[in-house]
Amino acid sequence: MERIYTIPLREVFDAPRPRRANKAVKVIREYVAKHTKAETVKIDASLNEAVWEHSREKPPRKVKVKVVTEEGVAVASLVEE
């Protein structure tokens, strides 16, 4: 199954600056797991680079993600616009 989600990352900015990118990755994993009911969530390199692009301090406010689910494993990748 393949779906596209826009994940809001507003709660990430409540974390201290050096921990924002780490928190963003956790929020993405939780969101995808919740909406796909997948046991395992993998994040593609393109999505990881988008989150870490401006170091740890400034992850994006929201991310558009394509999620492909197969056999309990969800793979999230960045949607190019």
BATITOR-730728 format. One line per 10 residues: their letters; for each residue x, y, z of C-alpha. Coordinates in nm, 2 decimals, padded with zeros to 4 digits, always signed. Example, Ala and Ser with C-alpha at 12.3 -4.5 7.8 and 13.67 -1.06 7.14 Angstrom:
REM BATITOR-730728
as = +01.23:-00.45:+00.78; +01.37:-00.11:+00.71
REM end
This chain:
REM BATITOR-730728
meriytiplr = +00.00:+00.00:+00.00; +00.13:+00.35:-00.09; +00.01:+00.67:+00.07; +00.12:+01.03:+00.10; +00.11:+01.22:+00.43; +00.19:+01.57:+00.54; +00.34:+01.54:+00.88; +00.33:+01.85:+01.11; +00.65:+01.89:+01.31; +00.53:+02.18:+01.53
evfdaprprr = +00.59:+02.00:+01.85; +00.96:+01.96:+01.76; +01.02:+02.32:+01.83; +00.94:+02.28:+02.20; +01.26:+02.08:+02.23; +01.60:+02.25:+02.29; +01.78:+02.35:+01.97; +02.05:+02.08:+01.97; +01.78:+01.81:+02.00; +01.53:+01.92:+01.75
ankavkvire = +01.64:+01.70:+01.45; +01.64:+01.39:+01.68; +01.29:+01.48:+01.80; +01.17:+01.53:+01.44; +01.29:+01.18:+01.34; +01.10:+01.04:+01.64; +00.78:+01.23:+01.56; +00.80:+01.10:+01.20; +00.84:+00.74:+01.31; +00.55:+00.77:+01.56
yvakhtkaet = +00.32:+00.93:+01.31; +00.39:+00.67:+01.04; +00.35:+00.38:+01.28; +00.02:+00.52:+01.41; -00.13:+00.58:+01.07; -00.01:+00.26:+00.90; -00.02:+00.03:+01.20; +00.32:-00.10:+01.09; +00.55:-00.27:+01.34; +00.87:-00.13:+01.19
vkidaslnea = +00.92:+00.21:+01.03; +01.22:+00.29:+00.81; +01.32:+00.64:+00.71; +01.47:+00.68:+00.36; +01.80:+00.87:+00.32; +01.62:+01.16:+00.13; +01.39:+01.22:+00.42; +01.67:+01.20:+00.68; +01.88:+01.45:+00.48; +01.58:+01.69:+00.47
vwehsrekpp = +01.54:+01.68:+00.84; +01.91:+01.72:+00.91; +01.98:+01.97:+00.63; +02.02:+02.28:+00.85; +02.21:+02.10:+01.13; +02.02:+02.01:+01.45; +01.86:+02.35:+01.50; +01.62:+02.41:+01.22; +01.42:+02.11:+01.09; +01.13:+02.19:+00.86
rkvkvkvvte = +00.79:+02.29:+01.00; +00.62:+02.01:+00.81; +00.72:+01.73:+00.58; +00.54:+01.57:+00.29; +00.61:+01.20:+00.30; +00.53:+00.90:+00.07; +00.49:+00.58:+00.28; +00.50:+00.24:+00.12; +00.38:-00.05:+00.35; +00.46:-00.42:+00.29
egvavaslve = +00.44:-00.70:+00.54; +00.44:-00.49:+00.86; +00.73:-00.27:+00.74; +00.67:+00.10:+00.64; +00.93:+00.29:+00.44; +00.89:+00.67:+00.45; +01.06:+00.88:+00.18; +01.05:+01.25:+00.10; +00.80:+01.36:-00.17; +00.98:+01.59:-00.42
e = +00.77:+01.89:-00.51
REM end
